[in-house]
Every structure is written in structure tokens, then in C-alpha cells.
Amino acid sequence: MYDFGNANEAQREAISTVDGPVLITAGPGTGKTFTVFMENMKWSLH
């Protein structure tokens, strides 16, 4: 199982999506950069 760290439910959904592109829309300070970073790390480790 992949460790999502402190990601909330919406971030976990974005990180774990494997089919097609993901559009992340959110306000300032909501964790967009964290989510994109985690997605990049996931693909780097596989």
C-alpha cells in the first residue's frame, strides 16, 4: 500500500488516479503543490 502521508481524501484521490489526466482546482494553501509532488514521486518510484 502506498503511504499518502498527510494527504486529505481529495488529495489521495488525485494522487491515486491512474486513468487519464487529472485537473486539480483549488484555492491558495489547499495542498496543490503537495499533491502534484506526491504524484511525481509515485511515478518516479515505479
Summary of the structure (lengths in Angstrom):
residues: 46
radius of gyration: 10.2
end to end distance: 12.9
largest distance: 30.1
contacts: 78
relative contact order: 0.22
helix: 48%
strand: 0%
